[in-house]
Amino acid sequence: VSNYCDGCNAIYYDEKGTQVYNTCTKDADCYYSDGDIISNTLVATGKDNPPYCAGGICLNAGVCKTDLDCINPSNHYPVKECAGYVECQQQDKKTGSMGMCNTVCGGGSLCKNGQEYGFNCLIDPCQFIPCESSAACASDYCGGCNAILFDAAGNEFFCPEETISCRNDDDCSDDEYCASSGQCKDAAKSSKKEKSKSKKQQKRKKSNK
């Protein structure tokens, strides 16, 4: 189907009438090699609000298939300024059509499903990510101090439990330090920046003994 809204676009459907989307493993897959945007959902949103990889398919900014797509840091879209929570609305699971991210205002809560918001978090939850293999992080203050991680394809990502080995230097051996990834690393094999940091930490550890 030809779509002339905001450009010369084509929307594709399979024989069952379900819209077909370009697949992706990362946001860059949603662009042509010359940098032009691949537009295959609704209308193109322009380079200020580029498409993103959402669960392995390219979607335009603001378009979604789950609520998680609406908090994905790669999904840049205008947000309605009001006290409320963001959700994916008007998607049709039967036809496979996508929804749009929208802020639900006036519900008396900043969290969906009545969760409590406003826990006293000492730091941004995304400042401590327990593994390095995630591609993006969204801070979530509903029900606690939570960090929601995403992989490069826009899927929710969960760190393997064994990768969380330390919270501070005291959890590591004398020749190691606790990196920001939550893993004990060998000070001798760290980068120059990390070496400088680890030396200071090693001195601090020795002085505390």
C-alpha beads as a LAMMPS data file, in Angstrom:
LAMMPS data file: protein, C-alpha beads

209 atoms
208 bonds

1 atom types
1 bond types

-500.0 500.0 xlo xhi
-500.0 500.0 ylo yhi
-500.0 500.0 zlo zhi

Masses

1 110.0

Atoms # bond

1 1 1 0.000 0.000 0.000
2 1 1 1.385 3.406 -0.951
3 1 1 1.557 5.955 1.847
4 1 1 2.291 9.573 0.893
5 1 1 2.069 11.060 4.387
6 1 1 5.362 12.846 5.143
7 1 1 7.121 11.211 2.195
8 1 1 6.905 8.484 -0.427
9 1 1 6.415 5.410 1.707
10 1 1 5.234 1.844 1.184
11 1 1 3.463 -0.307 3.790
12 1 1 3.674 -4.054 3.207
13 1 1 1.197 -6.792 4.154
14 1 1 1.343 -10.565 3.934
15 1 1 -1.385 -12.715 2.310
16 1 1 -3.343 -12.755 5.599
17 1 1 -3.473 -8.969 5.747
18 1 1 -0.943 -8.648 8.561
19 1 1 1.497 -5.784 8.233
20 1 1 5.075 -6.920 7.596
21 1 1 7.950 -5.109 9.281
22 1 1 11.662 -4.950 8.569
23 1 1 13.646 -7.075 11.003
24 1 1 16.611 -5.768 12.975
25 1 1 19.201 -6.686 15.581
26 1 1 20.063 -3.061 16.403
27 1 1 18.796 0.476 15.744
28 1 1 21.230 0.991 12.847
29 1 1 19.473 -1.768 10.880
30 1 1 16.466 0.567 10.539
31 1 1 18.414 2.870 8.199
32 1 1 19.517 2.435 4.609
33 1 1 23.262 2.395 3.950
34 1 1 23.142 6.038 2.811
35 1 1 21.599 7.124 6.126
36 1 1 18.023 7.506 4.903
37 1 1 15.295 6.239 7.205
38 1 1 13.478 2.998 6.429
39 1 1 9.808 3.866 6.915
40 1 1 7.509 0.882 7.222
41 1 1 5.091 1.772 10.028
42 1 1 2.438 4.483 9.886
43 1 1 4.143 7.735 8.824
44 1 1 7.810 8.649 8.845
45 1 1 8.812 10.691 11.859
46 1 1 11.918 12.360 10.463
47 1 1 15.546 12.319 11.566
48 1 1 14.781 14.189 14.796
49 1 1 12.666 11.214 15.882
50 1 1 14.311 8.262 14.098
51 1 1 13.000 4.694 13.959
52 1 1 14.292 2.164 16.466
53 1 1 14.658 -1.587 16.870
54 1 1 11.794 -2.892 19.031
55 1 1 11.974 -6.577 19.845
56 1 1 13.661 -7.372 16.548
57 1 1 11.516 -5.238 14.191
58 1 1 11.916 -1.648 12.991
59 1 1 9.293 0.739 14.317
60 1 1 8.903 4.472 13.918
61 1 1 9.347 6.732 16.926
62 1 1 6.334 6.573 19.224
63 1 1 5.058 3.330 17.684
64 1 1 4.963 0.334 20.024
65 1 1 3.866 -3.253 20.513
66 1 1 4.320 -3.381 24.322
67 1 1 4.521 -0.914 27.208
68 1 1 8.257 -1.609 27.420
69 1 1 8.737 -0.114 23.942
70 1 1 7.493 3.205 25.339
71 1 1 10.311 3.409 27.906
72 1 1 13.034 2.124 25.595
73 1 1 15.683 4.917 25.522
74 1 1 15.995 4.423 21.734
75 1 1 12.334 5.345 21.198
76 1 1 12.358 9.157 20.941
77 1 1 8.887 10.679 20.731
78 1 1 7.051 13.758 22.083
79 1 1 5.778 13.090 25.601
80 1 1 2.569 14.642 26.888
81 1 1 3.411 16.813 29.905
82 1 1 1.119 15.639 32.683
83 1 1 1.125 13.579 35.867
84 1 1 0.586 10.029 34.709
85 1 1 2.190 6.901 33.281
86 1 1 3.134 5.906 29.744
87 1 1 1.597 2.912 28.014
88 1 1 1.221 1.415 24.545
89 1 1 -2.323 2.097 23.347
90 1 1 -4.555 0.900 20.484
91 1 1 -2.422 -2.026 19.347
92 1 1 -4.396 -4.890 17.795
93 1 1 -2.916 -8.322 18.556
94 1 1 -5.309 -10.033 16.136
95 1 1 -4.218 -8.083 13.062
96 1 1 -0.679 -7.430 14.242
97 1 1 -1.074 -3.662 13.968
98 1 1 1.037 -1.616 16.350
99 1 1 -0.031 0.932 18.926
100 1 1 1.198 4.370 19.898
101 1 1 2.933 5.408 23.106
102 1 1 0.765 7.781 25.107
103 1 1 0.715 9.240 28.612
104 1 1 -2.355 8.355 30.682
105 1 1 -3.197 11.535 32.606
106 1 1 -5.514 12.219 35.503
107 1 1 -5.491 8.731 36.946
108 1 1 -4.071 9.853 40.268
109 1 1 -0.963 7.694 39.922
110 1 1 2.404 7.889 38.172
111 1 1 2.483 4.105 37.967
112 1 1 0.323 1.608 36.129
113 1 1 -1.698 -0.950 38.096
114 1 1 -1.669 1.151 41.249
115 1 1 1.988 0.587 42.123
116 1 1 3.535 3.009 44.576
117 1 1 5.877 5.646 43.162
118 1 1 8.499 7.791 44.823
119 1 1 10.781 5.454 46.709
120 1 1 13.771 7.232 48.191
121 1 1 16.439 5.992 45.804
122 1 1 19.926 7.108 46.817
123 1 1 21.183 6.863 43.213
124 1 1 19.743 6.533 39.724
125 1 1 19.059 2.774 39.334
126 1 1 20.807 2.821 35.946
127 1 1 24.051 4.036 37.517
128 1 1 24.689 0.517 38.756
129 1 1 24.147 -1.981 35.952
130 1 1 25.198 -5.471 37.042
131 1 1 26.445 -6.622 33.624
132 1 1 28.093 -5.030 30.606
133 1 1 26.177 -6.922 27.923
134 1 1 23.016 -4.776 28.033
135 1 1 22.645 -2.047 25.388
136 1 1 20.386 0.453 27.183
137 1 1 18.798 1.113 30.551
138 1 1 15.622 2.859 31.726
139 1 1 15.171 3.835 35.382
140 1 1 11.866 2.712 36.860
141 1 1 10.680 4.042 40.229
142 1 1 7.373 2.174 40.341
143 1 1 7.390 -0.376 43.132
144 1 1 11.032 0.259 44.006
145 1 1 14.352 1.458 42.606
146 1 1 14.501 -0.592 39.413
147 1 1 16.690 -0.646 36.316
148 1 1 14.998 -2.040 33.205
149 1 1 17.616 -3.236 30.729
150 1 1 17.349 -3.678 26.955
151 1 1 19.492 -5.537 24.455
152 1 1 20.461 -4.019 21.095
153 1 1 17.350 -5.471 19.418
154 1 1 15.037 -3.729 21.903
155 1 1 14.120 -6.792 23.969
156 1 1 14.045 -6.655 27.759
157 1 1 17.358 -7.988 28.978
158 1 1 18.149 -9.817 32.214
159 1 1 21.696 -10.134 33.522
160 1 1 22.852 -13.663 34.334
161 1 1 22.992 -13.942 38.118
162 1 1 26.600 -15.135 38.096
163 1 1 27.810 -11.853 36.552
164 1 1 26.948 -9.934 39.728
165 1 1 30.053 -10.588 41.782
166 1 1 30.623 -7.409 43.787
167 1 1 29.012 -4.288 45.183
168 1 1 32.259 -2.614 46.284
169 1 1 36.018 -3.306 46.416
170 1 1 35.742 -5.193 49.699
171 1 1 33.936 -7.992 47.831
172 1 1 37.015 -8.569 45.633
173 1 1 40.465 -10.005 46.331
174 1 1 43.491 -7.789 47.031
175 1 1 44.623 -7.709 43.387
176 1 1 41.146 -6.913 42.050
177 1 1 38.691 -4.021 42.154
178 1 1 34.926 -3.748 41.713
179 1 1 34.154 -2.305 38.259
180 1 1 30.980 -0.337 37.463
181 1 1 29.619 -3.497 35.792
182 1 1 29.433 -5.216 39.200
183 1 1 32.275 -7.599 38.382
184 1 1 35.629 -8.066 40.096
185 1 1 38.387 -7.248 37.598
186 1 1 42.132 -7.834 37.637
187 1 1 43.801 -4.477 38.309
188 1 1 46.843 -5.485 36.225
189 1 1 44.705 -6.051 33.102
190 1 1 42.557 -2.940 33.388
191 1 1 42.725 0.085 31.066
192 1 1 44.787 3.176 31.955
193 1 1 41.719 4.952 33.303
194 1 1 40.689 1.887 35.267
195 1 1 44.249 1.364 36.542
196 1 1 44.312 4.856 38.008
197 1 1 40.997 4.193 39.709
198 1 1 41.983 0.726 40.901
199 1 1 45.258 1.962 42.430
200 1 1 43.365 4.480 44.507
201 1 1 40.931 1.792 45.540
202 1 1 43.725 -0.627 46.441
203 1 1 45.344 2.002 48.682
204 1 1 41.990 2.635 50.307
205 1 1 41.486 -1.075 50.916
206 1 1 44.937 -1.469 52.510
207 1 1 44.430 1.560 54.731
208 1 1 41.167 0.117 55.995
209 1 1 42.822 -3.143 57.090

Bonds

1 1 1 2
2 1 2 3
3 1 3 4
4 1 4 5
5 1 5 6
6 1 6 7
7 1 7 8
8 1 8 9
9 1 9 10
10 1 10 11
11 1 11 12
12 1 12 13
13 1 13 14
14 1 14 15
15 1 15 16
16 1 16 17
17 1 17 18
18 1 18 19
19 1 19 20
20 1 20 21
21 1 21 22
22 1 22 23
23 1 23 24
24 1 24 25
25 1 25 26
26 1 26 27
27 1 27 28
28 1 28 29
29 1 29 30
30 1 30 31
31 1 31 32
32 1 32 33
33 1 33 34
34 1 34 35
35 1 35 36
36 1 36 37
37 1 37 38
38 1 38 39
39 1 39 40
40 1 40 41
41 1 41 42
42 1 42 43
43 1 43 44
44 1 44 45
45 1 45 46
46 1 46 47
47 1 47 48
48 1 48 49
49 1 49 50
50 1 50 51
51 1 51 52
52 1 52 53
53 1 53 54
54 1 54 55
55 1 55 56
56 1 56 57
57 1 57 58
58 1 58 59
59 1 59 60
60 1 60 61
61 1 61 62
62 1 62 63
63 1 63 64
64 1 64 65
65 1 65 66
66 1 66 67
67 1 67 68
68 1 68 69
69 1 69 70
70 1 70 71
71 1 71 72
72 1 72 73
73 1 73 74
74 1 74 75
75 1 75 76
76 1 76 77
77 1 77 78
78 1 78 79
79 1 79 80
80 1 80 81
81 1 81 82
82 1 82 83
83 1 83 84
84 1 84 85
85 1 85 86
86 1 86 87
87 1 87 88
88 1 88 89
89 1 89 90
90 1 90 91
91 1 91 92
92 1 92 93
93 1 93 94
94 1 94 95
95 1 95 96
96 1 96 97
97 1 97 98
98 1 98 99
99 1 99 100
100 1 100 101
101 1 101 102
102 1 102 103
103 1 103 104
104 1 104 105
105 1 105 106
106 1 106 107
107 1 107 108
108 1 108 109
109 1 109 110
110 1 110 111
111 1 111 112
112 1 112 113
113 1 113 114
114 1 114 115
115 1 115 116
116 1 116 117
117 1 117 118
118 1 118 119
119 1 119 120
120 1 120 121
121 1 121 122
122 1 122 123
123 1 123 124
124 1 124 125
125 1 125 126
126 1 126 127
127 1 127 128
128 1 128 129
129 1 129 130
130 1 130 131
131 1 131 132
132 1 132 133
133 1 133 134
134 1 134 135
135 1 135 136
136 1 136 137
137 1 137 138
138 1 138 139
139 1 139 140
140 1 140 141
141 1 141 142
142 1 142 143
143 1 143 144
144 1 144 145
145 1 145 146
146 1 146 147
147 1 147 148
148 1 148 149
149 1 149 150
150 1 150 151
151 1 151 152
152 1 152 153
153 1 153 154
154 1 154 155
155 1 155 156
156 1 156 157
157 1 157 158
158 1 158 159
159 1 159 160
160 1 160 161
161 1 161 162
162 1 162 163
163 1 163 164
164 1 164 165
165 1 165 166
166 1 166 167
167 1 167 168
168 1 168 169
169 1 169 170
170 1 170 171
171 1 171 172
172 1 172 173
173 1 173 174
174 1 174 175
175 1 175 176
176 1 176 177
177 1 177 178
178 1 178 179
179 1 179 180
180 1 180 181
181 1 181 182
182 1 182 183
183 1 183 184
184 1 184 185
185 1 185 186
186 1 186 187
187 1 187 188
188 1 188 189
189 1 189 190
190 1 190 191
191 1 191 192
192 1 192 193
193 1 193 194
194 1 194 195
195 1 195 196
196 1 196 197
197 1 197 198
198 1 198 199
199 1 199 200
200 1 200 201
201 1 201 202
202 1 202 203
203 1 203 204
204 1 204 205
205 1 205 206
206 1 206 207
207 1 207 208
208 1 208 209
